[in-house]
């Protein structure tokens, strides 16, 4: 099945309900498990995101608790964690750091094609026993937990910040804690490392985060009484994109954590879209309205030079920005984007492929992505491939305001982070029609 989108607003828009941040939720769940393991209690979480990644992590942690609880020796020694890269990485480090645990972790098919070499090499430097069941450096994994006691671990920080966060959160369980060196290289997605550090400090952890290394003291953790999960700024980026494409039209959001109060680096989307004229109006009840000034958009559309942005720290914003800027006619160059090749799909190439279908020719280099105004031939009723990537589906959906009858393939992929996305678009004036293969012809 595919989804055909037609933008045809009727009546007042219904405020979109943003999901809670799965990035924060996955870290809090992991830290709760570490805290329980050290006998330091757990934080109450009033609400968790409705997302497949979170469900996969909860499934793994329930199995973990049963296997580490001597009252249930018959618990199965395997778990299927789903398609979530972050749950797999965080859980792998946790399980490897738990003496006596013996568990096999299976994943969905797409995750079986994403290598874990950088993380596995780092954990093995610490003494971990992790056995790849089919191919070296890929899941499924058999993990036999040990008391890890590394010296200094040297890791390449240029592939994924989640590898770094996984080690940081497991390190309180290690005999001598963690000293992690980056070998002089710059970490990608640094705000996610800062998010991990901030949440660890809420759990009472003792750590130092420097540009070149991270140190974590062993055993120092104590869960707070409660942690509330923020709304997800990555998800908000698609509504900022929609506002950019509909100058003068209000886009209401049911609730939006103010950027100044957020732990999420992706709150930067407020600043970037604000530069282009999308204002964020917060209301006393916690809701917000996005509204774009058409005169400011026109100013950027007529600039002589393309807009230059370094996206190394916030790569998850790139899909919404790339699609939105192209359709708004704003030329751009994004640098620091080479690690987009290591996401759910090669997002650099995927964005180039699908934007070409709707008339925009991207230029790709090793660490840069540009649209310098090149247009490509296009037909009506274009069908956007999503590559098993939730962000591809969500970033291209707003393009239906300029491309009537746009088709999104495999629309269910949004369940990874935002199952309510299509419902939210309906409330903002989109008609959605599910089509079979025969209906498409």
C-alpha positions as CSV (number, residue, x, y, z in Angstrom):
1,X,0.0,0.0,0.0
2,X,1.0,3.6,-0.6
3,X,-0.4,6.9,0.5
4,X,-1.5,9.7,-1.8
5,X,-1.6,13.2,-0.3
6,X,-3.7,16.1,-1.4
7,X,-3.5,19.4,0.3
8,X,-7.1,20.7,0.5
9,X,-7.7,22.7,3.8
10,X,-11.3,23.0,4.9
11,X,-12.2,24.7,8.1
12,X,-10.0,25.6,11.0
13,X,-6.8,23.5,11.4
14,X,-6.5,21.1,14.3
15,X,-3.3,21.5,16.4
16,X,-0.8,18.8,15.7
17,X,0.2,16.6,18.6
18,X,3.9,16.2,18.6
19,X,5.4,12.9,19.9
20,X,7.6,12.9,23.0
21,X,11.3,12.7,22.4
22,X,12.4,9.1,21.8
23,X,16.0,10.2,22.1
24,X,15.5,11.3,25.7
25,X,13.2,8.4,26.5
26,X,15.7,5.8,25.4
27,X,18.4,7.3,27.5
28,X,16.2,7.6,30.6
29,X,15.1,3.9,30.2
30,X,18.8,2.9,29.9
31,X,19.8,4.9,32.9
32,X,16.9,3.5,34.9
33,X,18.2,0.0,34.2
34,X,21.8,1.0,35.2
35,X,20.5,2.6,38.4
36,X,18.4,-0.5,39.3
37,X,21.4,-2.7,38.7
38,X,23.4,-0.6,41.2
39,X,20.6,-0.7,43.7
40,X,19.9,3.0,43.3
41,X,16.2,2.9,42.4
42,X,14.5,4.2,39.2
43,X,12.9,7.4,38.1
44,X,9.2,7.5,37.4
45,X,8.4,8.4,33.8
46,X,4.9,9.9,33.6
47,X,4.6,9.2,29.8
48,X,6.7,7.6,27.1
49,X,6.6,8.1,23.4
50,X,4.4,5.9,21.3
51,X,7.2,4.8,19.0
52,X,8.5,1.4,17.7
53,X,12.0,2.2,18.9
54,X,10.7,2.7,22.5
55,X,8.7,-0.5,22.3
56,X,11.7,-2.4,21.2
57,X,13.8,-1.1,24.0
58,X,11.1,-1.8,26.6
59,X,10.9,-5.4,25.2
60,X,14.6,-5.8,25.6
61,X,14.7,-4.3,29.1
62,X,11.9,-6.5,30.3
63,X,13.8,-9.6,29.1
64,X,17.0,-8.2,30.7
65,X,15.2,-7.7,34.1
66,X,13.8,-11.3,34.0
67,X,17.2,-12.8,33.2
68,X,19.0,-10.8,35.9
69,X,16.3,-11.7,38.4
70,X,17.1,-15.1,39.9
71,X,13.4,-15.7,40.6
72,X,12.8,-16.4,36.9
73,X,15.6,-18.7,35.7
74,X,13.3,-20.1,32.9
75,X,13.1,-16.8,31.0
76,X,14.0,-17.1,27.3
77,X,17.6,-16.0,26.6
78,X,16.7,-14.1,23.4
79,X,14.9,-10.9,22.4
80,X,14.0,-9.2,19.2
81,X,14.7,-5.5,19.5
82,X,13.2,-4.4,16.2
83,X,14.6,-1.9,13.8
84,X,15.9,0.8,16.2
85,X,19.6,1.6,15.9
86,X,19.7,3.5,19.2
87,X,17.9,0.7,21.3
88,X,20.3,-1.9,19.8
89,X,23.4,0.2,20.6
90,X,22.3,1.2,24.1
91,X,21.2,-2.3,25.0
92,X,24.3,-3.9,23.6
93,X,26.5,-1.9,25.9
94,X,24.2,-2.4,28.9
95,X,24.0,-6.2,28.4
96,X,27.8,-6.6,27.8
97,X,28.3,-4.8,31.2
98,X,26.1,-7.2,33.2
99,X,28.0,-10.2,34.6
100,X,26.1,-13.5,34.4
101,X,23.8,-12.3,31.6
102,X,23.7,-14.5,28.4
103,X,21.3,-13.1,25.8
104,X,20.9,-13.2,22.0
105,X,19.7,-10.0,20.4
106,X,17.9,-10.2,17.1
107,X,16.9,-7.2,14.9
108,X,14.8,-6.4,11.9
109,X,16.2,-6.9,8.4
110,X,17.3,-3.4,7.7
111,X,19.2,-3.1,11.0
112,X,21.0,-6.4,10.1
113,X,22.6,-4.4,7.3
114,X,24.0,-1.6,9.6
115,X,27.4,-2.5,10.9
116,X,28.3,-2.1,14.6
117,X,32.1,-2.4,14.3
118,X,32.9,0.9,16.0
119,X,30.9,0.1,19.1
120,X,31.8,-3.6,19.2
121,X,35.5,-2.8,18.9
122,X,35.2,-0.3,21.8
123,X,33.4,-2.7,24.0
124,X,35.9,-5.5,23.3
125,X,38.7,-3.1,24.3
126,X,36.9,-3.0,27.6
127,X,36.8,-6.9,27.8
128,X,33.3,-7.5,26.4
129,X,32.3,-10.9,25.1
130,X,30.0,-10.2,22.1
131,X,29.6,-12.8,19.3
132,X,28.2,-11.9,15.9
133,X,25.9,-14.8,15.0
134,X,26.0,-14.4,11.2
135,X,28.5,-11.9,9.9
136,X,31.3,-10.1,11.7
137,X,30.3,-6.7,13.1
138,X,26.6,-7.1,12.3
139,X,23.6,-8.3,14.4
140,X,22.2,-10.7,15.5
141,X,24.5,-10.7,18.6
142,X,25.1,-13.2,21.4
143,X,26.1,-11.1,24.4
144,X,27.7,-12.8,27.5
145,X,27.9,-10.1,30.2
146,X,31.1,-9.5,32.1
147,X,32.6,-7.1,34.7
148,X,34.3,-4.7,32.3
149,X,37.5,-3.1,33.3
150,X,39.1,-1.1,30.5
151,X,42.0,1.1,30.4
152,X,41.6,4.0,28.0
153,X,39.3,3.3,25.1
154,X,40.0,5.0,21.7
155,X,37.1,5.4,19.4
156,X,36.4,7.0,16.1
157,X,33.7,9.6,17.0
158,X,32.8,10.4,13.4
159,X,30.3,7.7,12.6
160,X,27.6,7.9,15.3
161,X,27.2,9.7,18.6
162,X,25.0,6.8,19.8
163,X,28.1,4.7,20.2
164,X,29.6,7.2,22.5
165,X,26.3,7.6,24.5
166,X,26.0,3.8,24.8
167,X,29.5,3.6,26.5
168,X,28.8,6.6,28.7
169,X,25.6,5.2,30.1
170,X,27.0,1.7,30.7
171,X,30.3,3.0,32.3
172,X,28.9,3.4,35.9
173,X,28.7,-0.4,35.9
174,X,32.4,-0.8,35.0
175,X,35.0,-1.6,37.6
176,X,37.1,1.5,36.9
177,X,34.6,3.6,35.0
178,X,35.4,5.0,31.5
179,X,38.1,7.1,29.9
180,X,37.1,7.5,26.2
181,X,39.5,9.2,23.8
182,X,38.5,10.5,20.3
183,X,42.1,10.5,18.9
184,X,41.9,14.2,18.1
185,X,38.8,13.8,15.9
186,X,35.5,15.8,16.2
187,X,32.5,13.9,17.4
188,X,29.4,14.1,15.1
189,X,26.0,15.1,16.6
190,X,27.7,16.6,19.7
191,X,24.3,17.8,21.1
192,X,23.3,14.2,21.6
193,X,26.4,13.6,23.7
194,X,25.6,16.7,25.7
195,X,22.0,15.3,26.1
196,X,23.4,12.1,27.5
197,X,25.7,13.9,29.8
198,X,22.9,16.1,31.1
199,X,20.6,13.2,31.8
200,X,23.4,11.2,33.5
201,X,24.0,14.2,35.8
202,X,20.3,14.2,36.7
203,X,20.9,10.6,37.7
204,X,23.7,11.7,39.9
205,X,26.5,10.4,37.7
206,X,30.0,11.9,38.0
207,X,31.5,12.6,34.5
208,X,33.6,15.0,32.5
209,X,32.9,15.7,28.9
210,X,35.7,17.4,27.0
211,X,36.2,18.0,23.2
212,X,38.9,15.2,23.0
213,X,37.8,12.8,25.7
214,X,35.0,11.7,28.2
215,X,35.6,10.3,31.7
216,X,32.9,8.6,33.8
217,X,33.4,7.6,37.5
218,X,32.2,4.1,38.3
219,X,29.3,3.3,40.7
220,X,28.1,6.9,41.0
221,X,24.4,6.9,40.0
222,X,21.1,7.5,41.8
223,X,17.9,7.8,40.0
224,X,15.8,11.0,40.6
225,X,12.2,10.6,41.7
226,X,10.7,11.5,38.3
227,X,11.7,12.6,34.8
228,X,9.3,14.0,32.3
229,X,10.0,13.5,28.6
230,X,10.0,16.7,26.3
231,X,8.2,17.0,23.0
232,X,10.3,16.0,20.1
233,X,12.0,18.8,18.2
234,X,13.1,16.5,15.4
235,X,9.4,15.8,14.7
236,X,8.6,19.5,15.0
237,X,11.0,20.2,12.1
238,X,8.4,18.8,9.6
239,X,5.8,21.4,10.7
240,X,8.4,24.2,10.5
241,X,9.0,22.9,6.9
242,X,5.3,23.0,6.2
243,X,5.0,26.6,7.6
244,X,7.9,27.6,5.3
245,X,6.0,26.3,2.3
246,X,2.7,28.0,3.3
247,X,3.7,31.6,4.1
248,X,1.0,33.4,6.0
249,X,-0.8,30.2,7.1
250,X,-0.9,29.4,10.8
251,X,0.4,25.9,11.7
252,X,-0.8,25.2,15.3
253,X,1.0,22.7,17.6
254,X,-0.8,21.3,20.6
255,X,2.4,21.5,22.8
256,X,6.0,22.4,22.1
257,X,8.8,22.5,24.6
258,X,10.5,25.9,24.4
259,X,13.9,25.7,22.7
260,X,15.6,27.5,25.6
261,X,14.4,24.8,28.0
262,X,15.2,21.8,25.8
263,X,18.0,19.2,26.0
264,X,17.6,18.5,22.3
265,X,20.1,19.9,19.8
266,X,17.4,19.7,17.2
267,X,15.7,22.6,18.9
268,X,18.1,24.5,16.6
269,X,15.4,24.1,14.0
270,X,13.6,27.1,15.6
271,X,16.6,29.2,15.0
272,X,17.2,28.1,11.4
273,X,13.6,28.3,10.2
274,X,13.3,31.6,12.2
275,X,16.1,33.0,10.1
276,X,14.0,32.3,7.0
277,X,10.9,34.0,8.5
278,X,9.1,31.2,10.4
279,X,8.1,32.7,13.7
280,X,7.4,30.5,16.8
281,X,4.6,31.9,18.9
282,X,4.3,30.2,22.3
283,X,1.1,30.4,24.2
284,X,0.5,30.3,28.0
285,X,-1.1,26.8,27.8
286,X,2.1,25.3,26.3
287,X,0.8,25.2,22.7
288,X,2.5,27.1,19.9
289,X,1.8,28.5,16.5
290,X,4.2,28.6,13.5
291,X,3.7,31.4,11.0
292,X,6.0,32.3,8.1
293,X,6.6,35.9,6.8
294,X,6.5,35.7,3.0
295,X,8.7,38.8,2.6
296,X,11.6,37.2,4.5
297,X,11.3,34.0,2.4
298,X,11.5,36.1,-0.8
299,X,14.6,37.9,0.6
300,X,16.4,34.5,0.9
301,X,15.1,33.3,-2.4
302,X,16.8,36.2,-4.2
303,X,20.1,36.1,-2.3
304,X,23.2,36.0,-4.6
305,X,25.0,33.4,-2.6
306,X,23.5,30.1,-1.3
307,X,22.7,29.9,2.4
308,X,25.6,28.1,4.2
309,X,24.9,25.8,7.2
310,X,27.1,23.4,9.2
311,X,24.8,20.5,10.0
312,X,27.4,18.2,11.7
313,X,25.7,18.7,15.1
314,X,22.1,18.3,14.0
315,X,21.9,15.8,11.1
316,X,18.3,14.7,11.8
317,X,17.2,18.2,10.7
318,X,18.7,17.8,7.2
319,X,15.7,16.0,5.5
320,X,13.2,18.7,6.5
321,X,15.6,21.5,5.6
322,X,16.7,20.1,2.3
323,X,13.1,19.4,1.1
324,X,11.7,22.6,2.5
325,X,14.5,24.8,1.1
326,X,14.3,23.3,-2.4
327,X,10.6,23.8,-2.6
328,X,10.8,27.3,-1.2
329,X,13.4,28.1,-3.9
330,X,16.2,28.8,-1.3
331,X,19.6,27.8,-2.5
332,X,21.8,26.2,0.1
333,X,25.0,24.3,1.0
334,X,25.0,22.0,4.1
335,X,28.4,20.9,5.3
336,X,29.3,18.3,8.0
337,X,26.8,15.8,6.5
338,X,28.9,12.8,5.6
339,X,27.6,10.7,8.5
340,X,24.1,10.9,6.9
341,X,25.3,7.9,4.9
342,X,25.2,5.8,8.0
343,X,21.5,6.4,9.1
344,X,18.5,4.2,8.4
345,X,19.5,4.6,4.8
346,X,22.1,6.6,3.0
347,X,20.2,9.8,3.5
348,X,22.4,11.9,1.3
349,X,21.8,9.7,-1.8
350,X,18.1,9.1,-0.9
351,X,17.4,12.8,-0.6
352,X,19.1,13.4,-4.0
353,X,17.2,10.6,-5.6
354,X,13.7,11.7,-4.5
355,X,14.2,15.4,-4.8
356,X,15.2,14.8,-8.5
357,X,11.8,13.2,-9.0
358,X,10.0,16.4,-8.0
359,X,12.4,18.7,-9.9
360,X,15.4,19.6,-7.8
361,X,19.0,18.5,-8.6
362,X,21.2,18.2,-5.5
363,X,24.9,18.2,-5.7
364,X,26.7,15.7,-3.4
365,X,30.3,15.8,-2.2
366,X,32.1,13.9,0.5
367,X,30.9,16.1,3.4
368,X,28.6,18.6,1.6
369,X,25.1,18.7,0.1
370,X,24.0,21.6,-2.0
371,X,21.1,22.8,-4.1
372,X,22.3,25.6,-6.3
373,X,19.1,26.1,-8.3
374,X,19.4,23.3,-10.8
375,X,15.9,22.1,-11.8
376,X,15.2,18.7,-13.3
377,X,12.2,17.4,-15.4
378,X,9.3,16.1,-13.5
379,X,5.9,14.5,-14.0
380,X,2.7,14.8,-12.0
381,X,1.8,12.1,-9.4
382,X,5.4,11.4,-8.4
383,X,5.9,8.5,-6.1
384,X,8.5,9.0,-3.3
385,X,10.4,6.0,-2.1
386,X,11.1,6.0,1.7
387,X,13.9,3.4,1.9
388,X,12.6,2.1,5.2
389,X,13.4,5.5,6.7
390,X,10.9,7.4,8.8
391,X,12.5,10.8,8.2
392,X,12.3,10.4,4.4
393,X,8.5,9.9,4.6
394,X,7.9,12.8,7.0
395,X,10.2,15.2,5.2
396,X,8.6,14.6,1.8
397,X,5.0,14.7,2.9
398,X,4.8,18.5,3.1
399,X,5.8,18.7,-0.6
400,X,2.2,17.8,-1.4
401,X,1.3,21.4,-1.0
402,X,3.3,22.1,-4.2
403,X,2.9,18.7,-5.8
404,X,-0.8,17.6,-5.7
405,X,-1.5,13.9,-5.5
406,X,2.1,13.2,-4.3
407,X,2.5,9.5,-3.3
408,X,4.5,8.3,-0.3
409,X,5.6,4.7,-0.5
410,X,5.6,2.5,2.7
411,X,4.0,5.2,4.8
412,X,4.0,2.9,7.9
413,X,7.7,3.7,8.4
414,X,6.7,6.7,10.4
415,X,5.8,4.3,13.3
416,X,9.5,4.2,14.2
417,X,9.3,7.6,15.8
418,X,5.9,9.3,15.1
419,X,2.9,6.9,14.5
420,X,0.5,9.9,14.7
421,X,2.1,11.9,11.9
422,X,-0.4,11.2,9.2
423,X,-3.3,11.9,11.5
424,X,-1.6,15.2,12.4
425,X,-1.4,16.2,8.7
426,X,-5.1,15.4,8.2
427,X,-5.9,17.9,10.9
428,X,-3.9,20.5,9.1
429,X,-5.8,20.1,5.8
430,X,-4.3,17.1,4.0
431,X,-6.5,14.5,2.4
432,X,-4.9,11.0,2.6
433,X,-5.9,8.1,0.4
434,X,-4.4,4.6,0.7
435,X,-3.9,3.0,-2.7
436,X,-3.1,-0.5,-3.7
437,X,-0.7,-1.3,-6.6
438,X,-3.6,-1.8,-9.0
439,X,-5.1,1.6,-8.1
440,X,-1.8,3.3,-8.7
441,X,-1.8,2.0,-12.3
